[in-house]
Amino acid sequence: MAKSKFLKVKCKCGNEQLVFNKASTEVKCLKCKKPLTKPTGGKTEILAEVIENYE
């Protein structure tokens, strides 16, 4: 079974923030409000550039 982890992602506007890789709701950029993740029922679909993984 895959472990849950946090990811540091970078939005197209340049903002960086942490997101959960199994988020059950859409996560939006705190700066420009564009979606960074899309829930899929399991692992979330990441819509931004992943910079770092935190296990």
VENKA-V947519 format. One line per field, one symbol per residue. ss: DSSP state (h for helix, s for strand, l for the rest). phi: phi as a letter, one per 20 degrees, with the letter a starting at -180 (. if undefined). psi: psi as a letter, one per 20 degrees, with the letter a starting at -180 (. if undefined). Layout:
ss = ???
phi = ???
psi = ???
//
This chain:
ss = lllllssssslllllssssslllllllsllllllslssllllllssllssssssl
phi = .feebecedcfffofdbecefcfecfddffedmffdccfcobffeedcfeebdde
psi = pqqqrqqpqprhiipprpqpikpirppqpigijqphqpqjidqqppjrppgqpo.
//
